[in-house]
Amino acid sequence: MTEHDQILVALRRITRAIDLQSKRLLKETGLTAPQLVVLRALEREGPLPPSRIADRVSLSPPTVTTIVERLARLGLVERRPRESDRRGVEISLTEAGLSAYRGAPELLQAGFLKRFRALEPWEQHMLLSSMERIADLMDAGDLDAAPILASGEYGQAPQS
């Protein structure tokens, strides 16, 4: 097998791992990775306005709005007028949201992060440089992406 074939196989394995984890999360919790990341931000920081959630989870405000709408329909979060400014809203976890978050399996990126941090700094830098170069070679260097490993559209269930 050529080196470029080996790289493509490795990328496919990564894509497959992300897809399998996304399906596992959806099956076990009924939630997507981006939805769980929003719940995590609220669990860690308490009620937040949607724009602050977007900043915390590195997603666009419209994407966070879509995620929050779905979570609210599921009864996992609620919107409340901000106490300091009644024109704005804050999003907060409900008891059901807290329970759903705490009962969810670890996200794929959490395990990755633990192992990545254990690498020597030079190896971390080498991996980052290599991945950025591969993204450029695939004409994906300028695509907007959040540091969430999930398949499908943010806030929506992956298609089976």
ABEGO torsion letter per residue (X at the ends): XBAAAAAAAAAAAAAAAAAAAAAAAAAAAGBBAAAAAAAAAAAAAEBBBAAAAAAAAGBBAAAAAAAAAAAAAAGABBBBBBAABAABBBBBBBAAAAAAAAABBBBAAAAAAAAAAABBAAAAAAAAAAAAAAAAAAGAAABBBBBBBBBEBBGBBBBX
